[in-house]
Amino acid sequence: MKFSMDEALRIKRASRVAMTATPIAEKLRILERLRERDRAIRRAVIALEQRPTRDAPA
């Protein structure tokens, strides 16, 4: 699979047009889903950081 800057820009423009046509209420629902996803990722990272490692003394 080759990377095409022209194709990436075309997809980006199409996404912007689609988002512009989306009602505000739906945009807010999308934003809330993204925020919840961000919170879940942050919780998972914190949990991994707090997990004891094999090298840590018991």
PyMOL commands that set and color helices and strands:
alter all, ss='L'
color gray80, all
select helices_A, chain A and resi 5-21+24-50
alter helices_A, ss='H'
color red, helices_A
deselect
rebuild
show_as cartoon
